[in-house]
Amino acid sequence: MLREQIEQNPCQVEHMHDEAIGLTRLGNMTQIRLRSGRALLAGRVVLANGNFPPSDPRLPGKTPHSRRYVSNPWAAGAFGDVVRDKSILIVGSGLTGADVAISLRQRGFRGTIHILSRRGLMPQTHKATVPGSQLWANWFPRTVRRFWV
């Protein structure tokens, strides 16, 4: 059944550089108004904003320009001021915390790394997932570039 639906509704991708400025419901469709003046019709609209940075915790003595607190570990130069043989506290014991600890070691940090869970939990494994349909896996392009080929 999935294969029949895919064959009846082939995927088409059009790359646009524009900004959505409004949505209007038109029956069972949604009209998306773009900054350029164009409008698109869609059966479904997905708002995919990505991950927003976490809010900063309230820490006594922390100032907006504190060099001892790093709010975004992925920012360029985020750990440029870290003394290589001191200790560091990572708040958050999830995947980002683990990535930061590994990254610090790869950059030559030799001090003690303390990791503190925000909710007092030990790191958790991800839940097992069921593989997607093999039909979908065989049909769907392996890269985004293949949509344009």
N, C-alpha and C positions, 0 to 999 in steps of 0.2 A: 504494500500500500504506500509506504514512504517513497519508494522508487517512482511509482506512478505520479504521486504529487509533485516530486521534483521534476520529472519529465514534462508535466503539464504546466509547471510554473518555473521555467528556467531562471536562474539568478542573473541579474544584471547589476553592474556596479558602475556608478558615475561619480568621479571625483569632483568635488566642488570646494572652493575656498570661500566660505560665506559665514554669516552669523544668523542663527534663528532668533527672531525677535518676538514671535507670538504664535499661539496655537488657537485654532478655532475648530470646534466640532461641527462636522457637516454630515449628518445622518450617521452611518457606520464608518465614516472616514474622518481623518483629521487633516486640516490644512495647516501647513507650516509656512509662516511668512518669514521671508529672509530679508536681511538688511539691504541687499541689492535691489529689492522690489519684486523678485521672483517669488513664486509660491509653489509648494510641493503638496501632493496628496499622499497620505499614508494610511494603511489599515491599522498599523501599530506604530507607536512612537516610544522609543527607549531613551531615557535620559541617562547617559553614561558619562558622569563627571569625573570618574577616576577616584582616587583616594585623596581626601582632604588631609592636611596635616593635623595631628592631634592637638588638642588644646594644651597649653602649658600648665603644669601643676603650680599651685601656689606654694612657693618655697620661701621661708623666712630669709631675708637678706638678698634675694635674687632681684637684680635690676634688669631693665629691658636690654641693656648692653653688656650684661655679665659675660665674661670670657670663660667662666667656670661652668656654664650651663650651655649645652648644645640642644636646641629644639629640633633641628632637622639633621639627622646623621648623614643624609645623602647630599647635603649642600657642599659645594666646592670649598675645600679648606676647612671643613667642619672640625677636624681633629688636628689642625696645624699647630695649635698651642699646647697639645697634650704632652706632658713631660713623660718620656719613655719608660722611666723606672718607678713612677709613683703608682697610686691606685686610682681606679676609675669606677664609678657606679653607673650601671645601665639600668634605667627604670623601664621595665617591660621585659618579660621573659619569653616572648613569642619568637616568631621567625625573624623579625627585624632585630630584636635584641641579640639573637644568635648570630645573625649576619654581621652586626656591628662588632661583636666580640671576635669573630673570625677575621674581619677586616682589620681590626686593630693589631692582631697578632701578625697578619701578613705585612703590615706597615712597620713592624719591628717593635711594637709596644711590648715591654718586658715586665711591666708592673702587675699588680693584682687587679683582676677584673671581678667586680661584685655585680651580680645580676639580681634585681629585686622585682618580683611580680607586682603589678599594680593592684591585683586582687588577692594576693597571698596564695597563688596557685603554682604548682610545679608545671613546667612545660608539658603541653599535651600533644599527643600524636594526632594527625589528621584522621578523620573518619574514612573508612574504606569506601570507595565509590565503585559503581557498576560501570564497566566500559560502555561507551556509546555503541550505537548500531553499527555493525560491520558494513552494511550497505552504505550508510552515511560516510563512514571512514574511507571507503573505497571511492566514492564519488566526489567528495569534497576536496578542493585543492589543498595541497600541503602548505602553501604559502599564499600570502595576500597578492603577491605579484602575479600568481596564476590566474586571478580574476580578470586581469587585463590582457592576458595572452589569448 
